[in-house]
Amino acid sequence: MKKLIGKIDAYYSDVMTEMRKTSWPKRRELTSHTVITLLASVALALFIFGADQVISTLLDLIYPGA
């Protein structure tokens, strides 16, 4: 059991050491990247929705009443 706790402690220590080396974005940079990601996600969703509507309409024309 002590060996397991020692391994967990070493892992936690290593994680904390690596986290101190991490370069975190500034608030403005984080906000701008978040907005860009949200806008790109909405644009992609709208594109997929539009493509689905076009394909559905074409299939309804090809296979009426199906």
Wavefront OBJ file of the C-alpha trace (Angstrom):
o trace
v 0.000 0.000 0.000
v 2.865 2.369 0.857
v 4.394 1.682 -2.558
v 1.141 2.708 -4.273
v 0.866 5.898 -2.228
v 4.503 6.685 -3.063
v 3.780 6.254 -6.780
v 0.695 8.465 -6.557
v 2.697 11.112 -4.685
v 5.480 10.997 -7.300
v 2.938 11.274 -10.114
v 1.279 14.279 -8.465
v 4.672 15.903 -7.936
v 5.600 15.364 -11.610
v 2.283 16.800 -12.751
v 2.752 19.911 -10.621
v 6.293 20.383 -11.973
v 5.053 20.179 -15.574
v 2.114 22.505 -14.861
v 4.533 25.189 -13.659
v 6.307 24.987 -17.049
v 3.050 25.452 -18.958
v 2.460 28.685 -20.828
v -1.122 29.762 -20.161
v -2.945 32.132 -22.553
v -3.916 35.623 -21.465
v -7.599 36.397 -20.907
v -7.935 38.353 -24.167
v -6.292 35.583 -26.206
v -8.470 32.923 -24.569
v -11.633 34.960 -25.231
v -10.779 35.555 -28.886
v -9.985 31.885 -29.495
v -13.225 30.863 -27.780
v -15.262 33.234 -29.965
v -13.532 31.987 -33.118
v -14.206 28.370 -32.112
v -17.885 29.065 -31.416
v -18.346 30.940 -34.700
v -16.626 28.183 -36.676
v -18.812 25.559 -34.953
v -22.004 27.461 -35.784
v -20.887 27.994 -39.387
v -20.109 24.294 -39.793
v -23.436 23.301 -38.240
v -25.298 25.632 -40.624
v -23.388 24.241 -43.598
v -24.198 20.655 -42.633
v -27.849 21.592 -42.054
v -28.015 23.267 -45.478
v -26.350 20.340 -47.228
v -28.758 17.940 -45.510
v -31.740 19.995 -46.665
v -30.484 20.068 -50.257
v -29.818 16.325 -50.311
v -33.214 15.589 -48.742
v -34.960 17.751 -51.342
v -33.106 16.053 -54.193
v -33.950 12.610 -52.861
v -37.621 13.623 -52.540
v -37.556 14.664 -56.202
v -35.906 11.404 -57.251
v -38.062 9.136 -55.052
v -41.441 10.893 -54.631
v -43.782 9.417 -52.044
v -41.166 7.111 -50.567
l 1 2 3 4 5 6 7 8 9 10 11 12 13 14 15 16 17 18 19 20 21 22 23 24 25 26 27 28 29 30 31 32 33 34 35 36 37 38 39 40 41 42 43 44 45 46 47 48 49 50 51 52 53 54 55 56 57 58 59 60 61 62 63 64 65 66
